[in-house]
């Protein structure tokens, strides 16, 4: 059963090398985290799973890896410079700063309970930067991107022209984004530097609702494939007065975290808002959304219908989420504490095998016997060459302690090389979840591991 105590997850993540507080030796930087040896493997496995699902298993999606630094005008015309704000309130007594719409009680300080609060003021979440030799007057000419999708919109015509694509088609991107959150909270749930996975799918107006429903189904199926229980993932349709400024319709996918159900993905019908804002010659095309007059763009973000020969600005259906929230959901769902028959307890991360940071651990029964270590290393090297992910030669502690260690980090199988292995060419395979053991010939291990990881 999933974790119900966030402190247990945070402790395990630091102890086993999943996630560390960034700049910890100087007291840490709030809302910024570093991924350790196992964390980076888990994160990469989640990304790979999404990329396979969204790109490789389809014939209508292309990939993109755009720059992190964005031209200021990109976020002016997107509406972020004027509208990407949160309401900031400060306590006059303890000087804590809070986001008003997330306070437990807007009339009282979350930290000290004082009712002496400043009036709310708007706080822009973008990180301004100076790119190149700009003046010393405080003016900036760029931003660290607050979301990855704006670069997708800016490259829409480049991708379409270079690949020969025509709507319906999508562009997928994985990359860092930066938001100067007033309050970073709930471990890696809300961060100031985070990684996004976004699909922008371009369609002809009038077909957008069908594609919206298609992508909400695809997204739900992917979350369940990560091992999240079906009843731990739900949809929340946003009311008209709660919609983002760019959206005609939004459904949030929510997961049952320790702190309650909260957003893990947003499915948006962005209409022609984005391409309409960034296009040259806006008056030439019928645009549904209310857009800003653009006198700076040098590109027409339009498509000619093959049959009618009419030009139009595509609508966009978006599937977008933060990778760190996905990692947190996977960790929460996998975290399990079990009481064994002998009364002992064990902690297990029951990851889906394709997500596990370590796919298999090979353990020589005696670390001081060169012949056992040599055979264990050969087994490890042969399995590593399968390309399934990290395979580890475990040289610390006895076999029992090695099993417990790899239960706690989610390794699906442990493979023990013993003295009989030198004679019969077989090893002991131990399953993480059932703890059952079986004897297998070394020659059959590659096929077995492939079967386990691809299940």
Buried (B, 14 or more C-beta within 10 A) or exposed (E): EBBEEBEBBBEBBBEBBBBBBBEEEEEEBBBBBEBBEBBBBBBBBBBBBBBEBBBEEBEEBBBBEBEBEBBBBBBBBBBBBEEBBBBBBBBEBEEBEBBBEBBEEEEBBBEEEEEEBEEBEEBBBBBBBEEEEEEEEEEEBBBBBBBBBBBBBBBBBEBBEEEEBBBBBBBBBBBEBBBBBBBBBBBBBBBBBBBBBBBBBBBBBEBBBEBBEBBBEBBBEBBEBBBBEEEBBEEBEBEEEEBEEBBBBBBBBBBBBBEEBBBBBBBBBBBBBBBBBBBBEBEEBEBBBEBBEBEEBEBBBBBEEEEEEEBBBBBBBBBBBBBBBBBBBBBBBBBBEBEEEEEEEBBBBBBBBBBBBBBBBBBBBBBEBEEBBEBBBEBBEBBBEBEBBBBBBBEEEEBEEBBBBBBBBBBBBBBBBBEEBEEEEBBBBBEBEEBEEEEBEBEEBBEBBEEBBEE
